[in-house]
């Protein structure tokens, strides 16, 4: 079995040696074309972007700050330059059914040109159509038709009037435009009184004549109506001929300008017909300026395109990042406009979303933001599965209202979607959403750490140079570069690796550059980096200072000298707002004769988390295996974190709890000058824990406040030695033999260090070494077991 060891100064910090670097500052270094340490992710991205198959969208996973967006954006920007440009997309008025506008695709840049061409056509027609209908040739033809109509009318009514005169009846034109007959005398219509004075036979003769004339009038009116209809058709044909001559000239010109689009050719034909049918809107009377402008806007709006996607300024395929991915921003919407107390809409109020703008290219979305926004995730999936984008309102999809709205023609979709998120979110979607795996078949997993080596340290330095150039910061000298690398290793608790968290590194560079500029320095030095690190800690240090002050004033009881039975100093870590610090705690245990019952007080009062409870159960398993393999464990015990008023979780105190419990059983006191941290398995092997640097430094700070005696220290799992990147003041205390750090492999190592006794091993007869700690534990447990057996014998008697 490996034995404990006291760590030396060289074990406590892995320095970065800049002496062999061939540069004086980061200004001498070439910037990096890409992010370092992400070969696996880059390979996956390259494969996912280039494979052309359905469902091969990408999920880029890793913690925030490792450069997911930076890498994918840079990759796509370079890749998209060689891809075909995205199309322009426009919606056109459907003159036959305005509720169903047409969608049309155009080569990039032609959308604006088409809009300009239509504006030009409408402008010309507004000028030329009124001129055409004001032309002398047109007026002459109109006069001819009108004169022929007038002569025919005069002739028809002249014949009717002649017949009426012959029969002694006069034809009258009434005020409402109708016709009537009346008896006449001396060429004038008789009044009803005069007519009543006529002899009866003359009245009868006149009435018969009027009846005959009425019948002839009806025939005349029918003939006149047919003539007027025919004349109207002639007038309409003339108007159509004149209008068509002007309209066709411009429409044919624009048709020839866009010969490759069948949809546009159909639209231009429909546009020609609609302008011809509404030519009166162009040939208008003089109006006020406001009314005239409104009329022109209305005409232009009716025939103008709604350019929803304009790629005229795009180089290559579009790359779009949407930072607020809800249903409307992703999939677009049809807006409404209030008019006279009602909401109205038309094709010009169709607004594109990010999916439309990214069509033919790439859409980047933050997965967490997408899932937080209402209906965005379901809408995006629906578009990817159907390979088309519809402007379906949420009200219609979920049958919330039954209003009539537009039904724009869907747009075909050719798109790669890139989701950015953490690992937990990816695995959650994979398990909970059955459609996710089929839509996002490529996952690019970002590394968080990179091994420290001479070559990798140089890559890290070049990565710093890239960030400095991008942010316009002061460059770092070699010693400052080394300090940033060391801090990066400390931040991930790995002395043989450094962090690939670009966000944290860039923040530290910004803060260090600011401090250097404050001192008028031309380069960032090591002390500037260290000051920035210290200031970060000081800004978040209020709670730690309060807790340590309470320990110093013994409001919270922590002993750092002397010996106590059933009492051990344990170490836990609090993480608040990105700042972690150690909180030393006193663990006490009380053991007595009983029936194999170990009470975890934290669990009993529901302050112990699941992992902490698991640690206590593992502890119980070790007790049974080690001390009661062949006899009952006739012991009752209770374990508690003293002065703990919040939830306790984690198993990093299980070794400390075992030591306190065995101390109570054996009656052997333990040194309070040590604090211990570490979890254990049922065989007593000590396992690694988190926050080891903070835990060591926290107990060191308490000992320093109380006064270093040279006998104080911390006991840690041996597997945590590779994580040590301690503060310089702790390293200095160890070098002066004022503080000690021990690495242990087994709980027996801890018992020996804390008690000053040999822990003791079982011999061939199964007995522990005489006068050892374990022998004292075994002796006490054997005594309780004998009592237990004696009680049972008495009960049986």
Legacy VTK file of the C-alpha trace (Angstrom):
# vtk DataFile Version 3.0
C-alpha trace
ASCII
DATASET POLYDATA
POINTS 797 float
0.000 0.000 0.000
1.235 3.496 -0.875
1.844 5.614 2.171
1.258 9.248 2.896
3.794 11.846 1.946
4.437 15.432 2.949
4.436 17.629 -0.124
7.441 19.800 -0.889
7.498 23.320 -2.297
8.051 21.987 -5.823
4.766 20.053 -5.569
2.660 23.105 -4.738
2.952 25.153 -7.942
3.887 24.430 -11.523
5.677 27.523 -12.784
5.720 28.574 -16.394
9.337 29.230 -17.388
9.599 32.040 -19.972
13.392 31.962 -20.207
13.445 29.831 -23.353
10.885 31.902 -25.255
12.273 33.682 -28.295
10.155 36.795 -27.947
10.202 39.836 -25.708
6.498 40.604 -25.742
3.314 39.435 -27.415
3.845 42.201 -30.012
6.540 39.941 -31.515
4.144 37.022 -31.997
2.031 36.131 -35.002
-1.674 36.035 -34.326
-3.530 32.761 -34.664
-5.799 32.080 -37.638
-8.099 30.005 -35.420
-8.712 29.006 -31.826
-6.178 26.594 -30.339
-6.915 23.199 -28.894
-10.170 22.567 -30.764
-9.057 20.096 -33.444
-11.893 17.687 -32.642
-14.529 20.433 -32.840
-13.028 21.949 -36.009
-13.058 18.577 -37.753
-16.715 18.058 -36.840
-17.633 21.558 -38.002
-15.824 21.103 -41.305
-17.629 17.819 -41.918
-21.038 19.133 -40.880
-20.811 22.301 -42.962
-19.635 20.564 -46.125
-21.861 17.493 -46.173
-24.909 18.172 -48.298
-27.661 15.991 -46.873
-30.896 16.486 -45.009
-30.686 16.700 -41.223
-26.967 17.513 -41.040
-27.384 20.635 -38.985
-24.854 21.303 -36.228
-24.921 21.568 -32.450
-21.783 23.247 -31.072
-21.511 22.282 -27.433
-19.271 23.429 -24.640
-19.327 25.873 -21.731
-19.797 29.581 -22.307
-16.602 31.454 -23.092
-14.589 28.719 -24.841
-14.996 30.433 -28.214
-17.851 28.477 -29.789
-19.335 31.488 -31.539
-15.944 32.955 -32.470
-14.795 29.722 -34.094
-17.999 28.895 -35.978
-18.480 32.501 -37.160
-14.905 32.725 -38.405
-15.160 29.332 -40.107
-18.474 30.110 -41.788
-17.355 33.564 -42.913
-14.345 32.026 -44.665
-16.286 29.055 -46.010
-19.236 31.084 -47.276
-17.063 33.337 -49.452
-16.698 30.482 -51.936
-20.365 29.542 -51.817
-23.057 30.850 -54.197
-24.588 34.127 -53.107
-27.945 33.932 -51.416
-30.994 34.824 -53.482
-33.127 37.903 -53.101
-36.696 37.023 -52.125
-39.709 39.200 -52.760
-43.462 38.992 -52.398
-45.707 40.199 -55.218
-49.317 41.268 -55.228
-51.596 38.488 -56.445
-54.092 40.580 -58.417
-56.452 37.627 -58.831
-56.409 36.712 -55.094
-54.799 39.406 -52.914
-55.000 37.114 -49.842
-52.379 34.802 -51.391
-49.332 36.853 -52.443
-46.745 35.266 -54.714
-43.136 34.603 -53.674
-40.367 35.074 -56.229
-36.636 34.370 -56.072
-34.122 36.634 -57.804
-30.356 36.559 -58.176
-28.648 38.589 -55.465
-28.953 42.297 -56.191
-31.784 42.019 -58.726
-34.439 42.656 -56.103
-33.479 46.295 -55.722
-33.153 46.620 -59.494
-36.639 45.187 -60.036
-38.069 47.549 -57.439
-36.418 50.480 -59.195
-37.650 49.305 -62.608
-41.254 49.052 -61.398
-41.042 52.482 -59.787
-39.815 53.828 -63.122
-42.651 52.147 -65.043
-45.319 53.483 -62.701
-43.795 56.940 -62.934
-43.841 56.823 -66.735
-47.419 55.532 -66.848
-48.615 58.252 -64.501
-47.297 60.759 -67.039
-47.897 59.036 -70.365
-51.373 57.596 -69.841
-53.001 60.982 -69.106
-51.154 62.389 -72.143
-52.374 59.559 -74.385
-55.992 60.229 -73.371
-55.504 63.932 -73.904
-54.147 63.472 -77.446
-56.016 65.146 -80.348
-56.223 61.911 -82.326
-57.888 60.198 -79.324
-60.233 63.141 -78.839
-61.229 63.114 -82.530
-62.110 59.455 -82.407
-64.054 60.029 -79.208
-65.945 62.919 -80.845
-66.789 60.738 -83.846
-68.242 58.036 -81.627
-70.140 60.558 -79.547
-71.499 62.366 -82.653
-72.647 59.103 -84.220
-74.376 58.215 -80.973
-76.042 61.637 -80.814
-77.263 61.456 -84.429
-78.643 57.987 -83.956
-80.491 59.092 -80.822
-81.923 62.150 -82.603
-83.038 60.009 -85.526
-84.786 57.448 -83.321
-86.633 60.046 -81.286
-87.336 62.099 -84.395
-89.203 59.185 -85.941
-91.095 58.663 -82.696
-91.949 62.375 -82.445
-93.188 62.450 -86.051
-95.506 59.539 -85.393
-96.713 61.240 -82.210
-97.406 64.487 -84.088
-99.362 62.574 -86.663
-101.540 61.136 -83.920
-101.954 64.448 -82.096
-99.737 63.468 -79.171
-96.670 65.208 -77.805
-93.501 63.381 -76.525
-92.326 64.743 -73.171
-88.941 64.315 -71.381
-89.477 64.211 -67.612
-87.161 65.557 -64.932
-86.091 62.076 -63.852
-85.030 61.279 -67.431
-88.013 59.145 -68.306
-90.383 59.766 -71.259
-94.157 60.330 -71.344
-96.922 61.155 -73.904
-99.707 63.681 -73.610
-102.511 64.990 -75.851
-101.548 68.191 -77.632
-103.310 71.332 -78.699
-101.592 73.861 -80.880
-98.319 71.981 -80.436
-98.514 72.164 -76.621
-99.293 69.409 -74.144
-102.740 69.605 -72.702
-103.317 69.709 -68.988
-105.402 67.020 -67.350
-108.279 69.500 -66.938
-108.153 70.366 -70.636
-108.011 66.707 -71.571
-111.107 66.014 -69.369
-113.064 68.641 -71.321
-112.587 66.782 -74.610
-115.393 64.671 -75.918
-115.297 61.070 -74.798
-114.571 59.674 -78.278
-111.566 62.029 -78.655
-110.264 61.027 -75.229
-110.572 57.386 -76.179
-108.861 57.976 -79.520
-106.011 59.845 -77.825
-105.555 57.160 -75.154
-105.370 54.449 -77.866
-102.748 56.523 -79.697
-100.700 56.989 -76.513
-100.856 53.253 -75.830
-99.533 52.519 -79.329
-96.834 55.153 -78.935
-95.779 53.684 -75.582
-95.169 50.366 -77.280
-93.136 52.106 -79.983
-91.241 54.010 -77.248
-90.230 50.750 -75.614
-88.912 49.443 -78.924
-87.052 52.723 -79.453
-85.509 52.599 -75.972
-84.450 48.974 -76.473
-82.838 49.833 -79.781
-81.192 52.890 -78.200
-79.897 50.826 -75.285
-78.373 48.265 -77.654
-76.793 51.080 -79.611
-75.366 52.648 -76.432
-73.982 49.307 -75.311
-72.330 48.868 -78.665
-71.037 52.413 -78.520
-69.680 51.809 -74.997
-67.868 48.739 -76.267
-66.391 50.826 -79.019
-65.343 53.461 -76.461
-63.873 50.754 -74.201
-62.041 49.204 -77.135
-60.687 52.619 -78.019
-59.574 53.230 -74.423
-58.037 49.745 -74.228
-56.282 50.279 -77.515
-54.828 53.600 -76.405
-53.944 52.361 -72.880
-52.549 49.043 -74.114
-50.287 50.785 -76.565
-48.728 52.818 -73.733
-48.727 50.056 -71.098
-47.426 47.298 -73.366
-44.451 49.403 -74.375
-43.200 49.522 -70.777
-44.305 46.065 -69.661
-42.645 44.416 -72.673
-39.472 46.277 -71.838
-39.383 44.982 -68.251
-40.351 41.474 -69.398
-37.300 41.410 -71.637
-35.156 42.564 -68.690
-36.064 39.463 -66.618
-36.403 36.619 -69.130
-35.277 33.780 -66.818
-38.056 34.050 -64.223
-41.315 32.404 -65.268
-42.966 33.722 -62.123
-42.050 37.299 -63.036
-43.278 36.840 -66.599
-46.659 35.764 -65.236
-46.615 38.676 -62.808
-45.873 41.206 -65.555
-48.797 39.869 -67.619
-51.093 40.147 -64.589
-49.699 43.606 -63.880
-50.428 44.723 -67.453
-54.023 43.500 -67.232
-54.550 45.126 -63.820
-53.179 48.490 -64.958
-55.391 48.344 -68.050
-58.417 47.566 -65.863
-57.550 50.411 -63.497
-56.382 52.931 -66.035
-58.797 55.509 -64.578
-56.569 55.663 -61.502
-53.771 56.989 -63.727
-55.940 59.310 -65.801
-57.118 61.396 -62.877
-58.233 64.961 -62.451
-55.955 67.498 -60.868
-55.947 67.022 -57.108
-54.381 68.670 -54.090
-50.746 67.854 -53.335
-51.538 65.588 -50.376
-54.224 63.697 -52.257
-52.018 63.400 -55.323
-49.106 62.056 -53.295
-51.379 59.598 -51.526
-52.730 58.413 -54.881
-49.237 57.908 -56.277
-48.173 55.978 -53.170
-51.254 53.777 -53.469
-50.530 53.005 -57.121
-46.882 52.251 -56.432
-47.739 50.083 -53.426
-50.166 48.005 -55.470
-47.621 47.149 -58.153
-44.366 47.410 -56.217
-42.587 44.304 -54.895
-42.029 43.673 -51.179
-38.320 42.817 -51.055
-38.178 40.770 -47.848
-34.601 39.474 -48.360
-31.961 41.684 -49.956
-28.560 40.034 -50.526
-27.173 42.802 -52.714
-24.433 43.532 -50.160
-23.704 39.889 -49.273
-20.467 38.292 -50.393
-21.041 34.574 -50.827
-23.627 32.640 -48.846
-25.321 34.552 -45.991
-24.209 33.911 -42.394
-26.811 35.185 -39.910
-26.685 35.214 -36.104
-30.033 35.747 -34.377
-29.684 36.815 -30.742
-33.428 36.936 -29.974
-34.772 33.769 -31.599
-38.514 33.807 -31.000
-41.148 32.795 -33.548
-41.436 36.135 -35.360
-37.736 37.015 -35.498
-36.939 33.543 -36.811
-39.812 32.847 -39.189
-41.082 36.334 -39.972
-44.586 37.695 -39.628
-47.414 39.492 -41.407
-47.925 42.853 -39.720
-51.234 44.675 -39.419
-52.013 48.361 -39.800
-54.762 50.247 -38.009
-57.117 51.983 -40.398
-60.413 53.592 -39.385
-60.665 51.457 -36.253
-59.891 48.175 -37.995
-56.719 46.150 -38.563
-55.863 45.648 -42.221
-52.936 44.031 -43.970
-51.582 43.348 -47.420
-48.539 41.793 -49.087
-46.401 44.874 -48.389
-46.618 44.177 -44.627
-44.918 40.778 -44.873
-41.683 40.883 -42.835
-38.903 38.296 -43.178
-37.235 36.492 -40.280
-33.695 35.263 -39.706
-34.497 31.970 -41.449
-35.403 33.883 -44.626
-32.279 36.036 -44.477
-30.068 32.977 -43.892
-31.751 30.942 -46.655
-29.088 29.521 -48.943
-26.500 29.879 -46.164
-26.126 29.463 -42.422
-28.117 30.459 -39.342
-26.411 30.611 -35.925
-28.656 30.531 -32.841
-28.006 30.191 -29.118
-29.868 27.036 -28.089
-30.767 28.212 -24.590
-32.179 31.490 -25.891
-34.117 29.600 -28.553
-35.734 27.297 -26.002
-36.573 30.198 -23.696
-38.462 32.135 -26.373
-42.113 31.230 -27.056
-42.722 28.842 -29.979
-39.333 29.496 -31.610
-38.014 25.920 -31.293
-41.153 24.290 -32.681
-41.320 26.769 -35.550
-37.685 26.203 -36.499
-38.115 22.431 -36.464
-41.244 22.694 -38.588
-39.367 24.717 -41.194
-36.396 22.332 -41.249
-38.593 19.250 -41.605
-40.773 20.685 -44.366
-37.808 22.464 -46.053
-39.941 25.544 -46.568
-40.841 28.668 -44.617
-44.466 29.643 -44.139
-45.800 32.873 -42.730
-48.215 31.130 -40.383
-49.321 33.295 -37.496
-49.406 31.748 -34.046
-53.080 32.614 -33.812
-53.804 30.466 -36.841
-51.451 27.617 -35.866
-52.997 27.253 -32.443
-56.535 28.252 -33.504
-56.594 31.188 -31.107
-58.658 33.391 -33.418
-60.616 32.878 -36.625
-59.720 36.080 -38.483
-58.979 36.218 -42.195
-55.356 36.994 -42.892
-52.824 36.668 -45.680
-51.627 33.275 -46.827
-48.312 34.117 -48.514
-46.810 31.487 -50.775
-44.191 29.468 -48.815
-40.510 29.922 -49.635
-38.344 26.820 -50.296
-35.665 26.417 -47.619
-32.006 25.467 -48.146
-30.322 26.147 -44.841
-27.764 24.891 -42.309
-28.654 25.721 -38.712
-25.920 25.931 -36.082
-27.037 25.754 -32.432
-24.691 26.884 -29.662
-25.193 25.418 -26.194
-23.700 23.553 -23.274
-23.416 19.793 -22.970
-26.269 19.424 -20.520
-28.639 21.107 -22.955
-27.524 18.896 -25.842
-28.042 15.665 -23.915
-31.352 16.918 -22.539
-32.655 17.690 -26.040
-31.357 14.370 -27.310
-33.281 12.476 -24.652
-36.444 14.581 -24.441
-37.082 15.615 -28.059
-37.432 12.659 -30.450
-36.992 14.942 -33.493
-33.753 16.511 -32.321
-31.361 13.707 -33.290
-32.753 13.552 -36.816
-32.385 17.298 -37.383
-29.008 17.884 -35.706
-26.827 14.960 -36.692
-23.476 16.693 -36.199
-22.164 17.613 -32.767
-18.946 19.582 -32.288
-17.707 19.166 -28.724
-15.357 21.908 -27.535
-12.434 21.143 -25.275
-12.134 23.114 -22.056
-8.495 22.305 -21.217
-5.210 21.835 -23.027
-2.040 20.160 -21.716
0.782 22.481 -20.718
3.904 22.019 -22.791
6.501 24.258 -24.424
4.670 24.183 -27.743
1.225 24.651 -26.225
2.432 27.488 -24.017
3.601 29.241 -27.178
0.201 28.662 -28.800
-1.454 30.138 -25.727
0.831 33.173 -25.972
-0.141 33.627 -29.639
-3.806 33.310 -28.636
-3.218 36.172 -26.191
-1.586 38.190 -28.965
-4.656 37.629 -31.162
-7.008 38.816 -28.412
-4.784 41.851 -27.729
-4.850 42.885 -31.389
-8.591 42.417 -31.616
-9.280 44.396 -28.434
-6.561 47.030 -29.035
-4.896 46.347 -25.668
-1.352 46.796 -24.424
0.943 43.871 -25.190
2.371 41.657 -22.415
5.990 40.979 -21.618
7.184 37.393 -21.167
6.721 37.308 -17.401
3.149 38.588 -17.725
2.399 35.899 -20.324
3.701 33.257 -17.920
1.512 34.601 -15.109
-1.599 34.476 -17.295
-0.833 30.845 -18.180
-0.330 29.976 -14.511
-3.584 31.679 -13.560
-5.348 29.796 -16.345
-4.105 26.507 -14.877
-5.176 27.559 -11.385
-8.681 28.459 -12.621
-9.321 24.848 -13.692
-7.426 23.202 -10.802
-5.002 21.455 -13.145
-1.314 22.283 -12.774
-0.483 20.325 -15.951
-3.143 21.994 -18.137
-4.477 25.430 -18.907
-7.990 26.660 -19.594
-9.304 27.337 -23.096
-11.892 29.760 -21.726
-11.300 32.703 -24.052
-13.726 34.954 -22.242
-11.924 34.751 -18.905
-8.524 35.169 -20.537
-9.641 38.229 -22.499
-11.199 39.791 -19.392
-7.901 39.385 -17.521
-5.998 40.941 -20.440
-8.388 43.911 -20.499
-8.048 44.505 -16.756
-4.250 44.121 -16.811
-3.974 46.479 -19.784
-6.084 49.060 -17.959
-3.833 48.910 -14.895
-0.708 49.174 -17.029
-2.066 52.264 -18.804
-2.870 53.804 -15.416
0.845 53.605 -14.566
1.911 54.907 -18.008
3.521 51.547 -18.828
4.104 50.582 -22.442
3.822 46.850 -21.728
1.779 44.804 -19.273
4.093 43.323 -16.651
3.623 40.388 -14.277
2.717 42.697 -11.409
-0.099 44.230 -13.454
-1.573 40.785 -14.072
-1.237 39.873 -10.412
-2.845 43.149 -9.331
-5.764 42.490 -11.653
-6.196 39.018 -10.142
-6.018 40.435 -6.616
-8.559 43.146 -7.444
-10.979 40.562 -8.830
-10.749 38.659 -5.568
-11.070 41.792 -3.458
-14.235 42.868 -5.288
-15.950 39.603 -4.336
-14.351 39.093 -0.932
-16.967 40.603 1.380
-18.670 37.380 2.463
-15.396 35.500 2.976
-14.048 38.360 5.082
-17.138 38.280 7.270
-16.906 34.516 7.823
-13.172 34.627 8.576
-13.723 37.560 10.917
-16.283 35.501 12.839
-13.788 32.644 13.055
-11.081 35.021 14.283
-13.428 36.379 16.958
-14.450 32.777 17.817
-18.055 33.409 16.962
-17.571 30.363 14.757
-15.557 27.811 16.722
-12.533 26.465 14.904
-9.542 25.150 16.898
-6.125 25.296 15.241
-4.135 24.084 18.250
-4.510 21.292 20.796
-6.169 17.873 20.655
-9.808 16.830 20.973
-11.691 13.519 21.028
-14.375 13.101 18.361
-13.617 16.412 16.694
-11.969 17.222 13.335
-11.557 20.295 11.138
-13.153 19.692 7.757
-12.976 21.903 4.703
-15.755 22.864 2.355
-15.959 25.369 -0.499
-18.546 28.064 -1.099
-19.013 29.354 -4.658
-20.869 32.650 -4.951
-21.024 34.750 -8.094
-18.025 33.061 -9.707
-15.875 33.421 -6.563
-14.923 30.338 -4.540
-13.429 30.238 -1.069
-12.972 27.725 1.710
-15.126 27.574 4.797
-13.466 25.509 7.548
-16.025 23.609 9.602
-15.877 21.620 12.810
-17.145 18.055 12.455
-17.978 16.266 15.670
-19.050 12.698 16.357
-20.461 10.920 19.372
-20.277 7.121 19.642
-21.872 4.814 22.203
-23.104 1.305 22.708
-26.021 0.597 20.426
-27.377 -1.475 17.558
-25.543 -0.550 14.329
-27.173 2.866 13.971
-25.223 5.845 12.682
-27.272 9.029 12.685
-26.385 11.702 10.148
-27.861 14.719 11.920
-27.711 16.828 8.732
-29.862 14.271 6.946
-32.256 13.882 9.824
-33.066 17.591 9.844
-33.172 17.662 6.018
-30.099 19.848 5.695
-27.973 17.115 4.125
-27.953 16.679 0.355
-28.085 13.341 -1.444
-24.349 13.157 -2.083
-23.549 13.930 1.554
-25.936 11.189 2.661
-24.259 8.817 0.221
-20.879 9.635 1.800
-22.183 8.768 5.281
-23.558 5.452 4.014
-20.183 4.651 2.414
-18.578 5.474 5.755
-20.929 2.992 7.427
-19.962 0.373 4.876
-16.280 0.858 5.664
-16.931 0.509 9.416
-18.742 -2.766 8.951
-16.119 -4.207 6.592
-13.117 -3.134 8.689
-14.281 -3.661 12.257
-17.348 -5.887 12.202
-16.831 -8.411 9.443
-17.450 -11.361 11.786
-19.426 -9.746 14.579
-22.301 -7.293 14.952
-21.435 -3.584 14.922
-22.835 -2.858 18.357
-22.537 0.866 18.131
-24.776 3.907 17.907
-23.331 7.208 16.717
-24.238 10.656 15.522
-22.263 12.956 13.218
-22.821 16.653 12.596
-21.292 19.779 11.077
-21.251 22.220 13.965
-22.641 25.722 13.453
-23.957 24.815 10.034
-27.333 26.396 9.304
-27.675 25.778 5.603
-27.727 22.724 3.389
-24.643 20.509 3.437
-23.888 18.502 0.337
-20.969 16.683 -1.222
-18.859 13.824 0.084
-15.546 15.665 0.471
-15.895 15.526 4.289
-16.469 11.761 4.524
-12.841 11.088 5.597
-13.113 13.828 8.235
-16.421 12.377 9.482
-14.875 8.899 9.723
-11.875 10.213 11.673
-14.117 12.079 14.137
-16.314 8.999 14.568
-13.387 6.577 15.123
-11.797 9.076 17.533
-14.987 9.010 19.584
-15.106 5.206 19.498
-11.426 4.752 20.449
-11.348 7.653 22.891
-8.186 8.883 21.169
-7.811 12.618 20.693
-7.010 14.134 17.316
-4.867 17.127 16.433
-6.848 20.295 15.810
-3.871 21.894 14.089
-4.784 19.983 10.927
-7.758 20.250 8.628
-8.643 17.376 6.366
-10.553 17.024 3.119
-11.257 14.008 0.940
-13.906 11.478 0.073
-13.525 7.744 0.526
-14.796 4.447 -0.789
-15.932 1.440 1.228
-12.373 0.074 1.264
-10.997 3.210 2.884
-9.186 4.538 -0.171
-9.158 8.324 -0.266
-10.523 9.940 -3.428
-10.040 13.337 -5.057
-12.255 16.328 -4.280
-12.791 19.764 -5.801
-11.602 23.168 -4.642
-8.381 21.832 -3.145
-6.450 25.084 -3.614
-9.148 27.184 -1.956
-9.451 24.694 0.906
-5.728 24.728 1.685
-5.535 28.527 1.443
-8.647 28.953 3.558
-7.279 26.944 6.485
-3.907 28.632 6.075
-5.597 32.045 6.390
-7.331 30.954 9.619
-4.077 29.626 11.076
-2.271 32.789 10.068
-4.911 34.920 11.817
-4.554 32.824 14.965
-0.761 32.620 14.632
1.286 30.021 12.780
2.915 27.505 15.114
4.825 25.398 12.599
2.641 22.383 13.427
-0.402 23.292 11.389
-1.342 21.988 7.989
-3.854 20.379 5.685
-4.372 16.756 4.715
-5.532 16.191 1.141
-6.056 13.167 -1.125
-2.841 12.204 -2.952
-4.755 12.312 -6.240
-5.314 16.044 -5.685
-1.580 16.830 -5.713
-1.745 17.294 -9.492
-4.266 20.109 -8.971
-2.159 22.313 -6.716
-1.485 25.885 -7.816
-1.267 27.607 -4.440
-0.779 31.239 -3.496
2.761 32.420 -2.996
2.289 33.174 0.728
1.232 29.566 1.352
4.233 28.297 -0.603
6.531 30.584 1.405
5.103 29.261 4.706
5.679 25.665 3.570
9.262 26.477 2.537
9.882 27.899 6.042
8.344 24.805 7.636
5.567 26.953 9.120
2.773 25.057 7.381
2.481 21.493 6.143
0.534 19.779 3.390
0.200 16.009 3.480
-1.094 13.810 0.654
-2.765 10.566 1.759
-3.955 7.428 -0.006
-5.964 5.704 2.733
-7.980 6.732 5.773
-5.337 5.003 7.940
-2.892 7.700 6.778
-5.252 10.361 8.105
-5.778 8.539 11.404
-2.021 8.240 11.916
-1.369 11.915 11.126
-4.204 13.199 13.305
-3.666 10.945 16.292
0.122 10.646 16.298
-0.314 6.860 16.626
0.360 4.103 14.186
-2.946 3.360 12.461
-2.320 -0.368 12.696
-2.767 -3.257 10.265
-4.316 -6.660 10.864
-1.850 -9.557 11.231
-2.386 -13.145 10.096
-4.562 -13.820 13.119
-6.762 -10.841 12.250
-5.553 -8.719 15.136
-4.545 -5.108 14.776
-1.040 -3.958 15.701
-0.752 -3.509 19.448
-1.110 0.026 20.777
-2.328 1.243 17.400
-5.303 3.472 16.705
-7.272 0.704 15.003
-6.523 -1.635 17.896
-8.156 0.857 20.259
-11.186 1.075 17.968
-11.425 -2.702 17.685
-11.087 -3.168 21.428
-13.912 -0.729 22.156
-16.175 -2.253 19.527
-15.408 -5.751 20.867
-16.405 -4.590 24.318
-19.731 -3.277 22.964
-20.218 -6.496 21.016
-19.728 -8.535 24.220
-22.300 -6.358 25.959
-24.655 -6.894 23.062
-24.205 -10.664 23.226
-24.617 -10.686 27.006
-27.880 -8.710 26.678
-29.213 -11.223 24.181
-28.277 -14.146 26.424
-30.081 -12.548 29.349
-33.144 -11.952 27.183
-33.166 -15.578 26.057
-32.960 -16.788 29.689
LINES 1 798
797 0 1 2 3 4 5 6 7 8 9 10 11 12 13 14 15 16 17 18 19 20 21 22 23 24 25 26 27 28 29 30 31 32 33 34 35 36 37 38 39 40 41 42 43 44 45 46 47 48 49 50 51 52 53 54 55 56 57 58 59 60 61 62 63 64 65 66 67 68 69 70 71 72 73 74 75 76 77 78 79 80 81 82 83 84 85 86 87 88 89 90 91 92 93 94 95 96 97 98 99 100 101 102 103 104 105 106 107 108 109 110 111 112 113 114 115 116 117 118 119 120 121 122 123 124 125 126 127 128 129 130 131 132 133 134 135 136 137 138 139 140 141 142 143 144 145 146 147 148 149 150 151 152 153 154 155 156 157 158 159 160 161 162 163 164 165 166 167 168 169 170 171 172 173 174 175 176 177 178 179 180 181 182 183 184 185 186 187 188 189 190 191 192 193 194 195 196 197 198 199 200 201 202 203 204 205 206 207 208 209 210 211 212 213 214 215 216 217 218 219 220 221 222 223 224 225 226 227 228 229 230 231 232 233 234 235 236 237 238 239 240 241 242 243 244 245 246 247 248 249 250 251 252 253 254 255 256 257 258 259 260 261 262 263 264 265 266 267 268 269 270 271 272 273 274 275 276 277 278 279 280 281 282 283 284 285 286 287 288 289 290 291 292 293 294 295 296 297 298 299 300 301 302 303 304 305 306 307 308 309 310 311 312 313 314 315 316 317 318 319 320 321 322 323 324 325 326 327 328 329 330 331 332 333 334 335 336 337 338 339 340 341 342 343 344 345 346 347 348 349 350 351 352 353 354 355 356 357 358 359 360 361 362 363 364 365 366 367 368 369 370 371 372 373 374 375 376 377 378 379 380 381 382 383 384 385 386 387 388 389 390 391 392 393 394 395 396 397 398 399 400 401 402 403 404 405 406 407 408 409 410 411 412 413 414 415 416 417 418 419 420 421 422 423 424 425 426 427 428 429 430 431 432 433 434 435 436 437 438 439 440 441 442 443 444 445 446 447 448 449 450 451 452 453 454 455 456 457 458 459 460 461 462 463 464 465 466 467 468 469 470 471 472 473 474 475 476 477 478 479 480 481 482 483 484 485 486 487 488 489 490 491 492 493 494 495 496 497 498 499 500 501 502 503 504 505 506 507 508 509 510 511 512 513 514 515 516 517 518 519 520 521 522 523 524 525 526 527 528 529 530 531 532 533 534 535 536 537 538 539 540 541 542 543 544 545 546 547 548 549 550 551 552 553 554 555 556 557 558 559 560 561 562 563 564 565 566 567 568 569 570 571 572 573 574 575 576 577 578 579 580 581 582 583 584 585 586 587 588 589 590 591 592 593 594 595 596 597 598 599 600 601 602 603 604 605 606 607 608 609 610 611 612 613 614 615 616 617 618 619 620 621 622 623 624 625 626 627 628 629 630 631 632 633 634 635 636 637 638 639 640 641 642 643 644 645 646 647 648 649 650 651 652 653 654 655 656 657 658 659 660 661 662 663 664 665 666 667 668 669 670 671 672 673 674 675 676 677 678 679 680 681 682 683 684 685 686 687 688 689 690 691 692 693 694 695 696 697 698 699 700 701 702 703 704 705 706 707 708 709 710 711 712 713 714 715 716 717 718 719 720 721 722 723 724 725 726 727 728 729 730 731 732 733 734 735 736 737 738 739 740 741 742 743 744 745 746 747 748 749 750 751 752 753 754 755 756 757 758 759 760 761 762 763 764 765 766 767 768 769 770 771 772 773 774 775 776 777 778 779 780 781 782 783 784 785 786 787 788 789 790 791 792 793 794 795 796
